[in-house]
Amino acid sequence: MDNLKTNKILAAFLLAGLLAMGGGKIAEILVPHEELAENAYPIEIKEVAGIGDSNASSNKGPEPILALLASADVQAGMKLAKKCTACHEFSADGKNKTGPMLWNIVDASMGMKDGFQYSDALTKMEGQWDYSSLNAFLYKPKAYIKGTKMNFAGLKKPTDRANMIAYLRSLAETPVALPSQEQIDAEKSEIN
């Protein structure tokens, strides 16, 4: 194919594109776009209290896990924790990374691991990383501690949180005692 024929074909495509763009502009001028004051076909939606209420479901906290801890799977918790190794160290002689080292974290004071610079939100928290606070934090960290630097969506399944907490509990020379039956019953009565 010679150069003249190639130029004619390319010119034809270019002309077709220019005609399409010009036609679109002319159509816009002839038939201007108008915003409707209201929908042409309004759809009425009835609100049903309790069912599908997004506010109720978003304010709902984590399910209780104290009863699950005794039968939790430490190995499954270890597998879940592999996602966390990019930011956290789990061994006794480990160092802080982007997040604090998590050895002996269960029942430790919040925001008090040596050598780690916590967010202001976490340093202002008082209390211990007990089973309930770990459950709430692992469920949705940014909802439990507003302003935390931890970018983790959370663990939605109660069994996953129980397995993770059981694994964290095992990361100590002397693991913290499992919850008593009275504590489990108290947690159940708070929900009911």
N, CA, C and O atoms as a DFTB+ gen file, in Angstrom:
768 C
 N C O
     1  1       0.849      -1.160       0.000
     2  2       0.000       0.000       0.000
     3  2       0.907       1.240       0.000
     4  3       1.874       1.314       0.758
     5  1       0.584       2.191      -0.846
     6  2       1.430       3.379      -0.927
     7  2       1.053       4.408       0.141
     8  3      -0.005       4.306       0.762
     9  1       1.907       5.380       0.345
    10  2       1.711       6.390       1.381
    11  2       0.464       7.221       1.157
    12  3      -0.200       7.608       2.119
    13  1       0.131       7.504      -0.100
    14  2      -1.035       8.332      -0.398
    15  2      -2.323       7.632       0.026
    16  3      -3.229       8.260       0.574
    17  1      -2.395       6.337      -0.230
    18  2      -3.588       5.567       0.144
    19  2      -3.723       5.506       1.669
    20  3      -4.833       5.628       2.187
    21  1      -2.611       5.321       2.399
    22  2      -2.625       5.292       3.860
    23  2      -3.077       6.639       4.410
    24  3      -3.858       6.688       5.361
    25  1      -2.601       7.721       3.828
    26  2      -2.998       9.053       4.272
    27  2      -4.497       9.281       4.074
    28  3      -5.153       9.877       4.928
    29  1      -5.037       8.808       2.948
    30  2      -6.470       8.959       2.674
    31  2      -7.305       8.200       3.717
    32  3      -8.327       8.705       4.181
    33  1      -6.872       7.000       4.080
    34  2      -7.612       6.193       5.073
    35  2      -7.569       6.878       6.439
    36  3      -8.594       6.980       7.112
    37  1      -6.390       7.348       6.851
    38  2      -6.271       8.036       8.138
    39  2      -7.070       9.336       8.148
    40  3      -7.672       9.686       9.163
    41  1      -7.081      10.059       7.019
    42  2      -7.862      11.296       6.926
    43  2      -9.348      11.002       7.040
    44  3     -10.091      11.778       7.640
    45  1      -9.789       9.873       6.463
    46  2     -11.206       9.496       6.545
    47  2     -11.593       9.221       8.000
    48  3     -12.660       9.647       8.443
    49  1     -10.726       8.503       8.760
    50  2     -11.013       8.251      10.181
    51  2     -11.021       9.560      10.971
    52  3     -11.873       9.750      11.838
    53  1     -10.106      10.438      10.689
    54  2     -10.029      11.711      11.382
    55  2     -11.266      12.552      11.090
    56  3     -11.838      13.153      12.000
    57  1     -11.682      12.598       9.822
    58  2     -12.876      13.349       9.428
    59  2     -14.123      12.764      10.101
    60  3     -14.983      13.513      10.565
    61  1     -14.225      11.443      10.156
    62  2     -15.384      10.806      10.803
    63  2     -15.434      11.174      12.294
    64  3     -16.510      11.434      12.832
    65  1     -14.274      11.195      12.957
    66  2     -14.226      11.581      14.370
    67  2     -14.628      13.023      14.572
    68  3     -15.385      13.339      15.490
    69  1     -14.119      13.913      13.709
    70  2     -14.466      15.332      13.808
    71  2     -15.954      15.558      13.551
    72  3     -16.580      16.372      14.230
    73  1     -16.529      14.846      12.576
    74  2     -17.964      14.965      12.295
    75  2     -18.801      14.472      13.488
    76  3     -19.831      15.065      13.808
    77  1     -18.360      13.395      14.138
    78  2     -19.096      12.880      15.304
    79  2     -19.048      13.888      16.449
    80  3     -20.067      14.143      17.090
    81  1     -17.865      14.466      16.711
    82  2     -17.747      15.469      17.776
    83  2     -18.575      16.706      17.444
    84  3     -19.281      17.234      18.303
    85  1     -18.489      17.168      16.199
    86  2     -19.264      18.348      15.787
    87  2     -20.752      18.082      15.884
    88  3     -21.508      18.940      16.339
    89  1     -21.184      16.895      15.459
    90  2     -22.602      16.537      15.558
    91  2     -23.086      16.523      16.996
    92  3     -24.214      16.926      17.280
    93  1     -22.222      16.054      17.919
    94  2     -22.589      16.047      19.338
    95  2     -22.755      17.448      19.884
    96  3     -23.679      17.711      20.654
    97  1     -21.866      18.353      19.491
    98  2     -21.948      19.752      19.941
    99  2     -23.210      20.425      19.388
   100  3     -23.900      21.149      20.105
   101  1     -23.501      20.180      18.111
   102  2     -24.710      20.761      17.515
   103  2     -25.953      20.214      18.209
   104  3     -26.897      20.965      18.456
   105  1     -25.972      18.918      18.527
   106  2     -27.117      18.317      19.217
   107  2     -27.297      18.935      20.602
   108  3     -28.427      19.138      21.048
   109  1     -26.183      19.238      21.288
   110  2     -26.267      19.890      22.599
   111  2     -26.902      21.266      22.495
   112  3     -27.680      21.665      23.362
   113  1     -26.568      21.996      21.427
   114  2     -27.124      23.338      21.234
   115  2     -28.601      23.262      20.892
   116  3     -29.400      24.036      21.419
   117  1     -28.973      22.331      20.010
   118  2     -30.371      22.217      19.587
   119  2     -31.276      21.657      20.680
   120  3     -32.419      22.095      20.815
   121  1     -30.789      20.705      21.455
   122  2     -31.583      20.085      22.527
   123  2     -30.797      20.226      23.835
   124  3     -30.074      19.304      24.214
   125  1     -30.924      21.361      24.531
   126  2     -30.133      21.563      25.755
   127  2     -30.573      20.624      26.881
   128  3     -31.731      20.216      26.962
   129  1     -29.613      20.298      27.744
   130  2     -29.867      19.400      28.886
   131  2     -30.580      20.172      29.991
   132  3     -30.178      21.287      30.327
   133  1     -31.629      19.593      30.556
   134  2     -32.365      20.228      31.649
   135  2     -32.396      19.285      32.840
   136  3     -32.620      18.084      32.690
   137  1     -32.170      19.840      34.026
   138  2     -32.330      19.070      35.260
   139  2     -33.809      19.048      35.626
   140  3     -34.470      20.085      35.582
   141  1     -34.333      17.888      35.984
   142  2     -35.727      17.776      36.393
   143  2     -35.895      18.252      37.823
   144  3     -35.034      18.014      38.670
   145  1     -37.006      18.924      38.090
   146  2     -37.285      19.391      39.447
   147  2     -37.559      18.203      40.361
   148  3     -37.192      18.222      41.536
   149  1     -38.192      17.190      39.834
   150  2     -38.436      15.952      40.588
   151  2     -38.395      14.788      39.614
   152  3     -38.504      14.966      38.401
   153  1     -38.238      13.599      40.164
   154  2     -38.166      12.409      39.317
   155  2     -39.460      12.226      38.533
   156  3     -40.549      12.457      39.059
   157  1     -39.340      11.814      37.289
   158  2     -40.512      11.572      36.454
   159  2     -41.338      10.414      37.000
   160  3     -42.566      10.430      36.913
   161  1     -40.679       9.427      37.552
   162  2     -41.354       8.278      38.133
   163  2     -40.900       8.127      39.582
   164  3     -39.958       7.382      39.850
   165  1     -41.547       8.818      40.525
   166  2     -41.103       8.707      41.925
   167  2     -41.365       7.310      42.476
   168  3     -42.397       6.697      42.201
   169  1     -40.420       6.829      43.250
   170  2     -40.542       5.509      43.859
   171  2     -40.648       5.707      45.359
   172  3     -39.757       6.284      45.982
   173  1     -41.728       5.233      45.931
   174  2     -41.920       5.370      47.370
   175  2     -41.352       4.150      48.078
   176  3     -41.615       3.012      47.688
   177  1     -40.568       4.402      49.124
   178  2     -39.971       3.331      49.903
   179  2     -40.492       3.442      51.323
   180  3     -40.349       4.475      51.978
   181  1     -41.090       2.376      51.778
   182  2     -41.605       2.368      53.144
   183  2     -40.495       1.962      54.087
   184  3     -39.782       0.991      53.834
   185  1     -40.345       2.701      55.176
   186  2     -39.329       2.365      56.166
   187  2     -39.922       1.397      57.177
   188  3     -40.993       1.630      57.738
   189  1     -39.210       0.321      57.391
   190  2     -39.628      -0.678      58.361
   191  2     -38.641      -0.624      59.515
   192  3     -37.441      -0.819      59.323
   193  1     -39.142      -0.361      60.704
   194  2     -38.258      -0.238      61.867
   195  2     -37.634      -1.581      62.199
   196  3     -38.323      -2.599      62.254
   197  1     -36.330      -1.578      62.419
   198  2     -35.625      -2.773      62.875
   199  2     -35.074      -3.636      61.758
   200  3     -33.986      -4.195      61.905
   201  1     -35.788      -3.768      60.638
   202  2     -35.321      -4.630      59.568
   203  2     -34.542      -3.788      58.565
   204  3     -35.065      -2.827      58.001
   205  1     -33.291      -4.164      58.353
   206  2     -32.470      -3.453      57.390
   207  2     -32.079      -2.059      57.825
   208  3     -31.616      -1.269      57.003
   209  1     -32.250      -1.734      59.093
   210  2     -31.893      -0.416      59.601
   211  2     -30.379      -0.323      59.687
   212  3     -29.752      -0.975      60.522
   213  1     -29.796       0.495      58.814
   214  2     -28.331       0.563      58.754
   215  2     -27.745       1.171      60.017
   216  3     -26.635       0.806      60.405
   217  1     -28.455       2.088      60.675
   218  2     -27.933       2.679      61.902
   219  2     -27.849       1.655      63.017
   220  3     -26.895       1.643      63.795
   221  1     -28.855       0.795      63.088
   222  2     -28.841      -0.223      64.140
   223  2     -27.696      -1.204      63.937
   224  3     -27.036      -1.600      64.897
   225  1     -27.458      -1.598      62.680
   226  2     -26.395      -2.569      62.444
   227  2     -25.013      -1.942      62.558
   228  3     -24.068      -2.620      62.962
   229  1     -24.867      -0.644      62.208
   230  2     -23.546      -0.047      62.289
   231  2     -23.154       0.275      63.726
   232  3     -21.965       0.330      64.038
   233  1     -24.130       0.489      64.607
   234  2     -23.820       0.781      65.998
   235  2     -23.673      -0.478      66.832
   236  3     -23.285      -0.417      67.999
   237  1     -23.979      -1.604      66.241
   238  2     -23.903      -2.866      66.959
   239  2     -22.443      -3.238      67.186
   240  3     -21.630      -3.222      66.262
   241  1     -22.137      -3.565      68.406
   242  2     -20.754      -3.910      68.749
   243  2     -20.466      -5.370      68.486
   244  3     -21.291      -6.091      67.925
   245  1     -19.297      -5.795      68.894
   246  2     -18.925      -7.186      68.644
   247  2     -19.682      -8.151      69.550
   248  3     -20.092      -7.808      70.659
   249  1     -19.850      -9.351      69.049
   250  2     -20.483     -10.402      69.829
   251  2     -19.536     -10.800      70.967
   252  3     -18.318     -10.691      70.831
   253  1     -20.097     -11.257      72.078
   254  2     -19.245     -11.677      73.196
   255  2     -18.433     -12.918      72.831
   256  3     -18.892     -13.766      72.066
   257  1     -17.228     -13.017      73.384
   258  2     -16.368     -14.148      73.030
   259  2     -15.812     -14.883      74.237
   260  3     -15.097     -15.871      74.073
   261  1     -16.122     -14.428      75.443
   262  2     -15.537     -15.078      76.619
   263  2     -15.825     -16.572      76.653
   264  3     -14.954     -17.365      77.009
   265  1     -17.041     -16.961      76.285
   266  2     -17.406     -18.380      76.297
   267  2     -16.630     -19.164      75.231
   268  3     -16.430     -20.370      75.377
   269  1     -16.199     -18.498      74.179
   270  2     -15.480     -19.173      73.095
   271  2     -13.996     -19.367      73.386
   272  3     -13.348     -20.198      72.748
   273  1     -13.449     -18.617      74.336
   274  2     -12.003     -18.643      74.565
   275  2     -11.478     -20.004      75.027
   276  3     -10.384     -20.411      74.636
   277  1     -12.253     -20.709      75.855
   278  2     -11.787     -22.003      76.370
   279  2     -11.591     -23.020      75.249
   280  3     -10.706     -23.872      75.324
   281  1     -12.419     -22.927      74.213
   282  2     -12.312     -23.887      73.109
   283  2     -11.675     -23.274      71.862
   284  3     -11.697     -23.892      70.798
   285  1     -11.115     -22.083      71.974
   286  2     -10.513     -21.402      70.821
   287  2      -9.285     -22.160      70.325
   288  3      -8.597     -22.832      71.093
   289  1      -9.031     -22.038      69.046
   290  2      -7.931     -22.736      68.377
   291  2      -6.725     -21.797      68.251
   292  3      -6.743     -20.866      67.445
   293  1      -5.687     -22.041      69.043
   294  2      -4.489     -21.204      69.042
   295  2      -3.797     -21.259      67.671
   296  3      -3.292     -20.241      67.196
   297  1      -3.770     -22.429      67.039
   298  2      -3.128     -22.565      65.730
   299  2      -3.856     -21.732      64.671
   300  3      -3.220     -21.120      63.813
   301  1      -5.195     -21.714      64.737
   302  2      -5.959     -20.879      63.805
   303  2      -5.673     -19.409      64.068
   304  3      -5.599     -18.616      63.129
   305  1      -5.512     -19.038      65.326
   306  2      -5.142     -17.666      65.669
   307  2      -3.767     -17.303      65.140
   308  3      -3.538     -16.173      64.710
   309  1      -2.848     -18.268      65.174
   310  2      -1.501     -18.040      64.647
   311  2      -1.556     -17.793      63.140
   312  3      -0.842     -16.938      62.617
   313  1      -2.411     -18.549      62.447
   314  2      -2.558     -18.349      61.002
   315  2      -3.143     -16.965      60.709
   316  3      -2.709     -16.291      59.775
   317  1      -4.132     -16.542      61.509
   318  2      -4.714     -15.212      61.332
   319  2      -3.670     -14.123      61.574
   320  3      -3.668     -13.092      60.901
   321  1      -2.788     -14.360      62.533
   322  2      -1.780     -13.363      62.908
   323  2      -0.732     -13.166      61.822
   324  3       0.007     -12.182      61.859
   325  1      -0.648     -14.076      60.858
   326  2       0.338     -13.916      59.779
   327  2       0.057     -12.653      58.979
   328  3       0.977     -12.055      58.421
   329  1      -1.224     -12.234      58.916
   330  2      -1.560     -10.986      58.239
   331  2      -0.949      -9.790      58.964
   332  3      -0.678      -8.754      58.356
   333  1      -0.739      -9.942      60.253
   334  2      -0.304      -8.832      61.098
   335  2       1.214      -8.675      61.146
   336  3       1.714      -7.674      61.659
   337  1       1.955      -9.656      60.616
   338  2       3.414      -9.638      60.759
   339  2       4.086      -8.510      59.984
   340  3       5.250      -8.200      60.238
   341  1       3.385      -7.902      59.061
   342  2       3.965      -6.763      58.352
   343  2       4.162      -5.581      59.301
   344  3       5.076      -4.777      59.117
   345  1       3.301      -5.480      60.317
   346  2       3.365      -4.338      61.239
   347  2       3.729      -4.720      62.674
   348  3       4.184      -3.866      63.436
   349  1       3.540      -5.978      63.054
   350  2       3.741      -6.388      64.446
   351  2       4.708      -7.570      64.544
   352  3       4.783      -8.408      63.645
   353  1       5.429      -7.615      65.634
   354  2       6.313      -8.730      65.983
   355  2       5.650      -9.470      67.144
   356  3       5.032      -8.847      68.007
   357  1       5.775     -10.783      67.167
   358  2       5.093     -11.582      68.181
   359  2       6.030     -12.316      69.137
   360  3       5.562     -12.892      70.120
   361  1       7.313     -12.312      68.884
   362  2       8.230     -13.084      69.726
   363  2       8.681     -12.268      70.944
   364  3       8.603     -11.040      70.950
   365  1       9.156     -12.982      71.976
   366  2       9.568     -12.340      73.233
   367  2      10.737     -11.387      73.024
   368  3      10.822     -10.354      73.688
   369  1      11.632     -11.723      72.116
   370  2      12.786     -10.856      71.883
   371  2      12.578      -9.959      70.660
   372  3      13.530      -9.377      70.141
   373  1      11.327      -9.851      70.206
   374  2      11.007      -9.044      69.035
   375  2      11.090      -7.555      69.310
   376  3      11.134      -7.113      70.458
   377  1      11.111      -6.798      68.229
   378  2      11.188      -5.343      68.324
   379  2       9.923      -4.735      67.745
   380  3       9.198      -5.377      66.986
   381  1       9.674      -3.500      68.114
   382  2       8.545      -2.775      67.554
   383  2       8.783      -2.522      66.077
   384  3       9.906      -2.255      65.649
   385  1       7.714      -2.610      65.312
   386  2       7.771      -2.291      63.884
   387  2       6.892      -1.055      63.686
   388  3       6.951      -0.114      64.478
   389  1       6.089      -1.062      62.644
   390  2       5.115       0.006      62.438
   391  2       4.123       0.009      63.587
   392  3       3.652       1.064      64.012
   393  1       3.809      -1.187      64.090
   394  2       2.964      -1.350      65.263
   395  2       3.799      -1.909      66.402
   396  3       4.926      -2.356      66.187
   397  1       3.255      -1.888      67.611
   398  2       4.038      -2.366      68.760
   399  2       4.215      -3.882      68.750
   400  3       3.443      -4.606      68.121
   401  1       5.232      -4.343      69.448
   402  2       5.476      -5.766      69.634
   403  2       4.347      -6.306      70.525
   404  3       3.978      -5.663      71.508
   405  1       3.803      -7.469      70.192
   406  2       2.606      -7.969      70.882
   407  2       2.872      -9.105      71.868
   408  3       1.926      -9.747      72.322
   409  1       4.116      -9.366      72.206
   410  2       4.414     -10.374      73.215
   411  2       3.867      -9.879      74.551
   412  3       4.096      -8.728      74.922
   413  1       3.153     -10.724      75.270
   414  2       2.631     -10.419      76.605
   415  2       1.686      -9.213      76.587
   416  3       1.736      -8.362      77.475
   417  1       0.825      -9.150      75.567
   418  2      -0.088      -8.009      75.419
   419  2      -1.371      -8.184      76.219
   420  3      -1.959      -7.193      76.652
   421  1      -1.821      -9.421      76.427
   422  2      -3.074      -9.639      77.154
   423  2      -2.891      -9.200      78.606
   424  3      -1.980      -9.661      79.294
   425  1      -3.745      -8.326      79.051
   426  2      -3.768      -7.683      80.376
   427  2      -2.668      -6.643      80.565
   428  3      -2.469      -6.165      81.681
   429  1      -1.949      -6.280      79.500
   430  2      -0.976      -5.195      79.585
   431  2      -1.721      -3.859      79.557
   432  3      -2.841      -3.789      79.050
   433  1      -1.126      -2.819      80.086
   434  2      -1.726      -1.489      80.057
   435  2      -1.775      -0.980      78.628
   436  3      -0.847      -1.200      77.849
   437  1      -2.855      -0.303      78.289
   438  2      -3.015       0.237      76.943
   439  2      -2.001       1.354      76.694
   440  3      -1.794       2.220      77.544
   441  1      -1.385       1.322      75.538
   442  2      -0.476       2.382      75.135
   443  2       0.796       2.482      75.947
   444  3       1.354       3.570      76.083
   445  1       1.274       1.356      76.500
   446  2       2.425       1.423      77.402
   447  2       3.612       0.540      76.999
   448  3       4.519       0.361      77.812
   449  1       3.648      -0.009      75.805
   450  2       4.800      -0.826      75.406
   451  2       6.016       0.085      75.238
   452  3       5.944       1.105      74.553
   453  1       7.121      -0.283      75.861
   454  2       8.339       0.527      75.818
   455  2       8.862       0.670      74.393
   456  3       8.870      -0.282      73.613
   457  1       9.293       1.875      74.081
   458  2       9.946       2.115      72.809
   459  2       9.017       2.294      71.625
   460  3       9.489       2.396      70.493
   461  1       7.706       2.336      71.848
   462  2       6.788       2.532      70.733
   463  2       6.045       3.843      70.928
   464  3       5.591       4.153      72.029
   465  1       5.926       4.604      69.861
   466  2       5.244       5.890      69.916
   467  2       3.800       5.692      69.446
   468  3       3.524       5.602      68.249
   469  1       2.895       5.627      70.414
   470  2       1.478       5.404      70.135
   471  2       0.810       6.688      69.655
   472  3       1.331       7.785      69.854
   473  1      -0.352       6.535      69.020
   474  2      -1.149       7.697      68.631
   475  2      -1.676       8.372      69.890
   476  3      -1.779       7.740      70.942
   477  1      -2.004       9.639      69.785
   478  2      -2.545      10.375      70.933
   479  2      -3.814       9.711      71.449
   480  3      -4.045       9.660      72.657
   481  1      -4.640       9.201      70.531
   482  2      -5.896       8.553      70.930
   483  2      -5.630       7.354      71.830
   484  3      -6.353       7.143      72.805
   485  1      -4.614       6.573      71.521
   486  2      -4.314       5.374      72.308
   487  2      -3.636       5.719      73.623
   488  3      -3.885       5.060      74.633
   489  1      -2.785       6.738      73.634
   490  2      -2.111       7.101      74.892
   491  2      -3.099       7.679      75.894
   492  3      -2.867       7.622      77.102
   493  1      -4.203       8.237      75.397
   494  2      -5.223       8.789      76.302
   495  2      -6.152       7.708      76.852
   496  3      -6.876       7.943      77.819
   497  1      -6.132       6.526      76.240
   498  2      -6.973       5.422      76.724
   499  2      -6.436       4.944      78.064
   500  3      -5.226       4.899      78.285
   501  1      -7.336       4.597      78.936
   502  2      -6.943       4.031      80.220
   503  2      -7.444       2.599      80.276
   504  3      -8.425       2.241      79.623
   505  1      -6.773       1.805      81.047
   506  2      -7.215       0.430      81.214
   507  2      -6.208      -0.566      80.692
   508  3      -5.069      -0.228      80.367
   509  1      -6.659      -1.799      80.622
   510  2      -5.811      -2.924      80.218
   511  2      -6.368      -3.539      78.947
   512  3      -7.539      -3.367      78.607
   513  1      -5.509      -4.250      78.266
   514  2      -5.933      -5.027      77.114
   515  2      -6.487      -6.356      77.623
   516  3      -5.883      -7.410      77.426
   517  1      -7.641      -6.289      78.277
   518  2      -8.281      -7.515      78.748
   519  2      -9.042      -8.152      77.582
   520  3      -9.033      -7.636      76.465
   521  1      -9.696      -9.276      77.858
   522  2     -10.379     -10.002      76.786
   523  2     -11.450      -9.152      76.105
   524  3     -11.575      -9.180      74.881
   525  1     -12.219      -8.400      76.887
   526  2     -13.303      -7.594      76.310
   527  2     -12.764      -6.461      75.447
   528  3     -13.284      -6.208      74.361
   529  1     -11.725      -5.777      75.922
   530  2     -11.181      -4.670      75.127
   531  2     -10.495      -5.193      73.863
   532  3     -10.598      -4.565      72.809
   533  1      -9.805      -6.316      73.946
   534  2      -9.212      -6.905      72.748
   535  2     -10.292      -7.318      71.746
   536  3     -10.128      -7.141      70.539
   537  1     -11.390      -7.867      72.255
   538  2     -12.505      -8.257      71.396
   539  2     -13.048      -7.039      70.659
   540  3     -13.239      -7.087      69.444
   541  1     -13.295      -5.955      71.376
   542  2     -13.834      -4.745      70.756
   543  2     -12.839      -4.136      69.772
   544  3     -13.234      -3.687      68.696
   545  1     -11.563      -4.115      70.125
   546  2     -10.540      -3.530      69.255
   547  2     -10.362      -4.359      67.991
   548  3     -10.295      -3.807      66.892
   549  1     -10.284      -5.677      68.135
   550  2     -10.095      -6.534      66.964
   551  2     -11.328      -6.548      66.064
   552  3     -11.216      -6.820      64.868
   553  1     -12.505      -6.256      66.626
   554  2     -13.731      -6.200      65.826
   555  2     -13.664      -5.032      64.842
   556  3     -13.926      -5.218      63.653
   557  1     -13.320      -3.839      65.314
   558  2     -13.210      -2.663      64.463
   559  2     -12.351      -1.627      65.182
   560  3     -12.875      -0.813      65.942
   561  1     -11.030      -1.646      64.949
   562  2     -10.118      -0.768      65.687
   563  2     -10.471       0.716      65.637
   564  3     -10.424       1.392      66.665
   565  1     -10.816       1.224      64.480
   566  2     -11.095       2.658      64.348
   567  2     -12.391       3.053      65.046
   568  3     -12.557       4.223      65.393
   569  1     -13.309       2.126      65.261
   570  2     -14.529       2.434      65.994
   571  2     -14.274       2.368      67.503
   572  3     -14.867       3.132      68.264
   573  1     -13.402       1.465      67.933
   574  2     -13.117       1.315      69.364
   575  2     -12.245       2.459      69.877
   576  3     -12.483       2.980      70.967
   577  1     -11.244       2.849      69.100
   578  2     -10.361       3.950      69.476
   579  2     -10.353       4.940      68.324
   580  3      -9.601       4.783      67.361
   581  1     -11.193       5.957      68.429
   582  2     -11.258       6.989      67.389
   583  2      -9.906       7.696      67.317
   584  3      -9.414       8.192      68.331
   585  1      -9.310       7.747      66.144
   586  2      -8.031       8.410      65.957
   587  2      -6.829       7.484      66.018
   588  3      -5.691       7.952      65.985
   589  1      -7.060       6.177      66.107
   590  2      -5.927       5.253      66.118
   591  2      -5.246       5.254      64.750
   592  3      -5.889       5.478      63.724
   593  1      -3.948       5.003      64.749
   594  2      -3.191       4.953      63.490
   595  2      -3.274       3.574      62.848
   596  3      -2.803       3.385      61.726
   597  1      -3.862       2.620      63.538
   598  2      -3.901       1.246      63.020
   599  2      -4.887       1.152      61.856
   600  3      -6.079       1.417      62.011
   601  1      -4.373       0.774      60.699
   602  2      -5.199       0.613      59.505
   603  2      -5.520      -0.858      59.308
   604  3      -4.857      -1.553      58.538
   605  1      -6.527      -1.317      59.999
   606  2      -6.952      -2.714      59.914
   607  2      -8.469      -2.707      59.982
   608  3      -9.044      -2.106      60.889
   609  1      -9.122      -3.362      59.044
   610  2     -10.582      -3.350      58.981
   611  2     -11.213      -4.074      60.164
   612  3     -12.310      -3.715      60.591
   613  1     -10.542      -5.080      60.693
   614  2     -11.073      -5.822      61.822
   615  2     -11.438      -7.251      61.461
   616  3     -11.445      -7.638      60.293
   617  1     -11.736      -8.015      62.487
   618  2     -12.157      -9.405      62.330
   619  2     -13.640      -9.475      62.682
   620  3     -14.006      -9.262      63.838
   621  1     -14.479      -9.763      61.728
   622  2     -15.929      -9.743      61.941
   623  2     -16.463     -11.014      62.610
   624  3     -17.455     -10.962      63.335
   625  1     -15.810     -12.146      62.368
   626  2     -16.309     -13.414      62.927
   627  2     -15.871     -13.559      64.385
   628  3     -14.691     -13.390      64.694
   629  1     -16.812     -13.872      65.285
   630  2     -16.447     -14.050      66.697
   631  2     -15.414     -15.162      66.904
   632  3     -14.546     -15.049      67.769
   633  1     -15.507     -16.236      66.111
   634  2     -14.540     -17.327      66.275
   635  2     -13.136     -16.878      65.874
   636  3     -12.154     -17.295      66.488
   637  1     -13.035     -16.031      64.847
   638  2     -11.723     -15.512      64.451
   639  2     -11.131     -14.651      65.566
   640  3      -9.946     -14.758      65.883
   641  1     -11.972     -13.794      66.159
   642  2     -11.468     -12.949      67.256
   643  2     -11.071     -13.799      68.453
   644  3     -10.054     -13.527      69.092
   645  1     -11.856     -14.824      68.767
   646  2     -11.528     -15.705      69.895
   647  2     -10.220     -16.444      69.626
   648  3      -9.384     -16.568      70.520
   649  1     -10.039     -16.936      68.401
   650  2      -8.802     -17.633      68.046
   651  2      -7.596     -16.700      68.129
   652  3      -6.535     -17.086      68.619
   653  1      -7.767     -15.478      67.648
   654  2      -6.671     -14.499      67.696
   655  2      -6.321     -14.154      69.146
   656  3      -5.143     -14.077      69.496
   657  1      -7.319     -13.951      69.976
   658  2      -7.070     -13.609      71.385
   659  2      -6.438     -14.793      72.112
   660  3      -5.572     -14.608      72.967
   661  1      -6.869     -16.004      71.774
   662  2      -6.255     -17.192      72.381
   663  2      -4.783     -17.280      71.987
   664  3      -3.942     -17.651      72.806
   665  1      -4.471     -16.943      70.745
   666  2      -3.074     -16.934      70.310
   667  2      -2.291     -15.852      71.060
   668  3      -1.193     -16.110      71.554
   669  1      -2.851     -14.646      71.146
   670  2      -2.177     -13.562      71.876
   671  2      -1.979     -13.935      73.346
   672  3      -0.963     -13.587      73.948
   673  1      -2.951     -14.640      73.917
   674  2      -2.848     -15.094      75.311
   675  2      -1.677     -16.061      75.481
   676  3      -1.010     -16.064      76.516
   677  1      -1.436     -16.880      74.456
   678  2      -0.351     -17.864      74.538
   679  2       1.033     -17.221      74.436
   680  3       2.037     -17.866      74.741
   681  1       1.094     -15.978      74.017
   682  2       2.368     -15.281      73.838
   683  2       2.811     -14.630      75.152
   684  3       2.901     -13.406      75.249
   685  1       3.078     -15.439      76.128
   686  2       3.543     -14.950      77.428
   687  2       4.213     -16.106      78.148
   688  3       3.894     -17.272      77.912
   689  1       5.146     -15.769      79.032
   690  2       5.769     -16.828      79.842
   691  2       4.731     -17.468      80.743
   692  3       4.718     -18.686      80.923
   693  1       3.855     -16.637      81.313
   694  2       2.747     -17.121      82.133
   695  2       1.458     -16.548      81.562
   696  3       1.123     -15.398      81.846
   697  1       0.724     -17.323      80.761
   698  2      -0.506     -16.796      80.160
   699  2      -1.542     -16.404      81.216
   700  3      -1.635     -17.014      82.282
   701  1      -2.309     -15.378      80.889
   702  2      -3.389     -14.901      81.749
   703  2      -4.440     -16.002      81.858
   704  3      -4.657     -16.760      80.913
   705  1      -5.088     -16.083      83.014
   706  2      -6.113     -17.116      83.235
   707  2      -7.293     -16.913      82.287
   708  3      -7.642     -15.788      81.928
   709  1      -7.889     -18.023      81.899
   710  2      -9.103     -17.955      81.081
   711  2     -10.232     -17.359      81.922
   712  3     -10.173     -17.416      83.150
   713  1     -11.248     -16.794      81.293
   714  2     -12.346     -16.210      82.065
   715  2     -13.095     -17.270      82.876
   716  3     -13.255     -18.413      82.448
   717  1     -13.538     -16.858      84.041
   718  2     -14.306     -17.773      84.894
   719  2     -15.743     -17.860      84.385
   720  3     -16.172     -17.067      83.547
   721  1     -16.471     -18.838      84.907
   722  2     -17.874     -19.004      84.510
   723  2     -18.691     -17.781      84.924
   724  3     -19.622     -17.388      84.221
   725  1     -18.342     -17.176      86.071
   726  2     -19.056     -15.966      86.510
   727  2     -18.846     -14.826      85.518
   728  3     -19.789     -14.096      85.213
   729  1     -17.619     -14.663      85.007
   730  2     -17.353     -13.610      84.024
   731  2     -18.109     -13.878      82.723
   732  3     -18.626     -12.949      82.102
   733  1     -18.174     -15.141      82.312
   734  2     -18.917     -15.493      81.095
   735  2     -20.392     -15.203      81.279
   736  3     -21.037     -14.649      80.389
   737  1     -20.940     -15.584      82.457
   738  2     -22.356     -15.325      82.740
   739  2     -22.631     -13.828      82.815
   740  3     -23.674     -13.367      82.353
   741  1     -21.705     -13.065      83.395
   742  2     -21.880     -11.608      83.485
   743  2     -21.909     -10.974      82.103
   744  3     -22.696     -10.064      81.846
   745  1     -21.034     -11.465      81.204
   746  2     -20.990     -10.929      79.842
   747  2     -22.310     -11.242      79.123
   748  3     -22.839     -10.395      78.404
   749  1     -22.838     -12.451      79.316
   750  2     -24.102     -12.823      78.691
   751  2     -25.254     -11.978      79.222
   752  3     -26.134     -11.584      78.456
   753  1     -25.259     -11.696      80.528
   754  2     -26.347     -10.918      81.117
   755  2     -26.298      -9.457      80.666
   756  3     -27.342      -8.808      80.610
   757  1     -25.123      -8.924      80.345
   758  2     -25.017      -7.556      79.841
   759  2     -25.712      -7.416      78.493
   760  3     -26.290      -6.372      78.190
   761  1     -25.654      -8.464      77.693
   762  2     -26.257      -8.427      76.361
   763  2     -27.770      -8.602      76.445
   764  3     -28.516      -7.963      75.704
   765  1     -28.209      -9.450      77.330
   766  2     -29.653      -9.696      77.453
   767  2     -30.265      -8.646      78.270
   768  3     -31.475      -8.667      78.496
